[in-house]
Amino acid sequence: MFWVFAAALAGILIFIGAGLYLMPKMKLKLAPWILYFSFAQGAVMSFSLLYGTFVALAENNFKFMLFGVYMVYFLGTLFSLAVEPLVKKAWGKRPILYLYSLGIALSFVLIVIPSWTSISIGIFGASLFLSMLSRHLNRSAYATAANEMQDASLLLRSRWTKLGSICGQIFLIFLLFAGSLFSASLDFKRVIAAFNGAGNMSGDLFFDFAGTALAAAFGILLFIFAGLRKYREIVKK
């Protein structure tokens, strides 16, 4: 098991290193804060849905998966279309990315709390702020690119979002696997059995799983903080 863990870690590091080396060589470049937030957007989206699905499978509760995870995510996306103008008006002239980042961070805190109600509210909040963030990033990418590269800028931003989505899934699974090496409760076989509905994920197993999710959420939020740091440099100018 140790060698599988080492191989997975090496693969992730090689993947990240290759991306950091190749991306600066692309002809089309976007502002660093747009890339950071695009990556974080995909990671948050995949993490929220994947974690909610894991909890539903562990509790063998299909209704919660349908209505407490995917339905609330869909409603959050629709609701964002109606409230975005009101949110921007209420926020005033302050940088709107600060509000989106705060909303996503608070939603993450709610998602990792081991409660069905808290998870659903967190997923709704994440969907709400992610949708508004996505439209803001599209407008920013289109406005900052050269005239002949505006369409390509949207494509590049979309690729970074998809990359973040893939990495968000890998990150949670990897930390779950790594946690099984150090936690007697978070045994990988027990987790798989719980996900298959063979038993409820309760007691120490559930809280160890929530702790693993919290570590993954913290790692994803680092990309948002990195994006805010780059964005703050532009705002100061």
N, C-alpha and C positions, 0 to 999 in steps of 0.2 A: 504493500500500500504506500510505503514511503516513496518508492521510485515513481509511482503513478502521480503522487503529489508533486514531486520534484519536476517531472516532465510537464505537468500542467502549468506549474509556475514558470518554468523556462519558456514554454510556448507563449504565455501571456506577455512576458517581458520582451521576447523577440518581436511579437506582434506590435506592441506599443513602440518599441525602438524603431522598427521599420516605418511605422506611420510618422513618427516625429522626424525621421530622416528624409522621407520622400515628399511629405506635404509641402515643405518650403520650396521644393523644386518645381512645383506646379506653376504654370504660366498665370492661371487665374488665382488671385489671392483675395481673401476677404479679411476684414478687420479681425484680429485675434479674439475680441470679445464675442463676435458673432459665431465663430467656430466653437468656442468654449460653451456658449449657451446652447448652440444647436446640438452639440454632443450631449450636454446635460439633459436637454429636452427629451431626446430619445431614450436615455438611460432611465430617467424618472418615469416615463410612460411605461416602459417594459417592466421595470421593477414593481411599480404599483399594481399592474395587472397580474404579474407573475406571483407576487407575494400574496395577493388576495386569493388567487386561484389555489395556491399551496394550502392556505388556511382552510378554504372550503373543502378541498380534497381530504385534508387531514381530519376534518370533522365530518366527512361524508355528507356534506350538506350542499346539494345541487341548487336549492333555492337561493342560498346565500351567494353562490357563485354567479347565478343568473341576475338576481336583483340587487344584491349587495356589492357586487364588484363591477360587472360589465354594464348593467343598466345605469348605475349611478355615474359611471365614467361617461357614458353616452349623454346623460342629462347634463353633466357638468360642461361638456362641449357645447351643447345647445344653449345652455343658460349664459355662457360667456358671450355669445353673440348679442344678447339683450342687455347685459349689464356693462359691457366694456365701455360704451360712451359715458355712462354714469360714473364708473370707476375713475376714468381719466379726468372727468370734470371735477370730481371730489378730491382727487389727488393734487390737482393744480399743476403748477409749472415744475414741480420737483421731478427728478428723473424717474420715469415709470418702471425702469428695470429694478429699482430698489423694492418697490411694492411687489412685483412679480416674484422676486427672489425670496422675500419674506413670506409670501403666501405659500410658495412651494416648500420652503423649509418647515413651516408650521404644519403643512399637510403631511410631510414625511414623519414628523413626530407623532401625529395621530395615527398614521398607518401602522407603525411598528408597535403601538400599544396593543397588547393581546386582548382585544375586545371587538366583537363584530360591529357594534355601532361606531366605535372609534375608527376602525378600518374603513368602513363605508364613507364616513364623513371625510376622512383623509383622502380617499380616492376621488371623491367629488371635488374637494378643494384642489387637488393636484390637477385634475382634468380642467377645471375652471381656469386656473392660472397658466397652465401649459398652453391652452388654446389661445389665450390672449398673447402670451409670449411668442408663440409661433407666428402669429400675424405681424407682430412687431418686428421680429427677425426677418421675415420676408420683405417687409417694406424697407428695412434698413439695408439689407443685402442688395436689393434692387436699386436703391438710391445711391449707394456708394460705389457701385460697379460702373465701368465705362459703358457707353451707349451700346456698343456692339457686343458686350459681354453680360448684359443684364439678365437675359434668360439663363445663361450658363451659371450665373451667380446663384440663382434659385436652385438649380440642379446640384451645385456643389454643397449648398446649405442642407439640401435634402439628404445628400449622401452622408454628411456628418451626423445628421439626426438618426439615420439608419445604423450607422456605425455605433453611435451611443446606445441604441436599442439593443444591438447584438451584445455589446460589452456589458450592459446592465444585466442581461440574463446570465451571461457567463460569470460575472462577478458574484452574483448571489449564489449560484450553484457551486462555484469554486470555494467560497467562504463556508458554505454548508458542508462541503466535502472536507475542507480543512478542519472545521470545527469537530467533525466526527473523529478526528485523530487525537483530540485532546480532551473531549468530553465523553464521559461514560454514558450520560443520558442521551447525548446527540449522536447515537450510533447510527451509521449510515443505513444499515438494514432496517432499523426501527423506523427511521424517517421514511424510507421507501414504502414500508408496510403501512405507515400512517397515510401517506399520499394515495395509496391504493385503496384506502377505505377499510383496511384490515383492523384498524383500531384508532381510537381518538388520540389526538396529540394533546396530552394533558400533563399537568404537573411540571416536573423539571424539564422534560423534553420540549414542551411548548415554550417555556421561558428561555431555554437555550437557543431555540430556533428564532425567537424574537430578538435575542441578543445578536445572533448572526445577521439578521436582517438590519438591525440598527447599525452594525459595522459597515454593511454594504451601503446603506443610506448615507452614512457619514462620508464614505469614499466618493459617492456621486455628488454630494453637496460641495465637495472640494472644487469640482469643476465650475460650479456656479460662483463660488467665491473667487476663483481665478478669473472668471469672466467679469465679475464686478470690479476687480482690481484694474483690469485693462480698460473697462468702460469708464471708471473714475478718472483715469488719465486723460481720456478724451473730453470728458465733461469739464475738467479743470481748464483745458485749453480754450 
